[in-house]
Amino acid sequence: MARWNPMVLCAGLLGVIALFPIPPLSTAQEKQDKSLYSPIIAINVEKGLILVSGDGKVFPVEAPEAAKPHLDKLPVSGMLDLVVELRPDAPPLIKRWKLMAGESTCKIFDGKVCK
């Protein structure tokens, strides 16, 4: 019966690992988009923030300048389908939203205008 040499096994394993490139650290820090479906818990119009929940957490999302005039049109407890841009050192930034439940004159925000 043949015995496996540990050095040969280690060398073989390292050879296989070398075939798979490790992504640079900078890609982990780049901005990413994420979709959220959440109730509107609270709105702070002055600061341009909406308090939402997702992944078992409650957190604020920031409205861009184009969306800030429309925040007061959203109903607290309404359901939002959001696309946000995740940022490393700031709250997620809203890219667009669609109000799925609740009454509003701004049901859809496409990143530029309300519809």
Secondary structure, DSSP 8 states (H G I E B T S, - for coil): -----HHHHHHHHHHHHHTS----HHHHHS-EEEEEEEE--EEETTTTEEEEEETTEEEEEE--TTTGGGGGGS-TT-EEEEEEEEETTEEEEEEEEEEEES--S--EE-SS-B-
